[in-house]
Amino acid sequence: MPAPGAQPETAAPRTVLACGEVRTCLLPAGQALDSRAAARLLRLRADERVLVSERPNLYGRSPDTLTGVDCPLPSANGARVRAVGTVAARAALTEGRVLQTSAYFTLPASGPDHRRPWGDYLVRPGLVEPLGKLPCDAVATGLLGGGRHGDLDVGLIAGGLLTRLLRHPLLDQRPPLRSRPTRLRWVALTSPPGEAPALERFTLAEDELRTVRLRVPEDIPAADLAGLCDDLALHDWLLTTLVRVLDGIRLGPAAPGSWPRSAPDGELPPLVRALRPAVDHLLHLWMPRARVSGELAPLWEALEERPGFTRQWLALVQRVRDQLTLHAIPPVHREVEPAP
């Protein structure tokens, strides 16, 4: 898992663990941002351009920023391992509508016994070195669990970047539908030589948290792992949001006496008002693996098999369309005023 941006002459030591967290939310704007506005929003650094692509969908990604850290690592067995280095963070916007921020880093099996000068860490972006030997499994479990106060928390870095972007003057703070942000925390351990990448566990935890545990070959770049987890987080958020749109809506055709289905002042009926934002802003976003590296793309198959992400999405989309169709069909019977 090479550190992001590492150069050959400053090659990072062999890494055995990568970790990150992704925050995903609906952009608080009445209209989706076009490519130019997306580039303005995501310009986190003046010295690097925002990556914008239009195929297979509109997507923008910021350049990486670095945050220096010097703190203990979370550990499941209570070990206190101090680590020093930099955490990489970036932001992405899909179809001008869904905003994500991601922070991630890699860890080698061991590091020096004392802290190096900061310049040594800056030439290895996204690498955090332990002082001494790394208890890999205990730290991986601790990272997924969140750790204690004062431990390294990449979620705080991703969350801080998200808060900064949500305050951008481009945003009018008028989202088209109600939704909640989600968090996806992930770790990737090195797999034995010759083994293919594997998704060992995907868990829906409380408080909008998801956790992912991966096993991957050591030569897979950390940025590719972050890209996979961004993709998982995006589609999990879409599923979660569409489920909540449908939850609590009174489904089925309207009462016979309510035809025609629009109010005299042209206002849409409640069911159409509730479902239309999902049709306008969400249904076209489902595109798994669109920007996942070829070596990691097969990991999506585990989620398609169980719990079946795309099966559930297609079923939800069909429910939305069925309800709108039912609402458009005139009732067979309608009430009439009794003759005087």
PyMOL commands that set and color helices and strands:
alter all, ss='L'
color gray80, all
select helices_A, chain A and resi 8-10+35-41+118-122+136-145+154-166+222-246+256-258+270-281+283-285+297-305+309-328
alter helices_A, ss='H'
color red, helices_A
select strands_A, chain A and resi 15-26+51-53+59-61+65-73+81-94+98-108+128-130+182-190+198-204+209-216
alter strands_A, ss='S'
color yellow, strands_A
deselect
rebuild
show_as cartoon
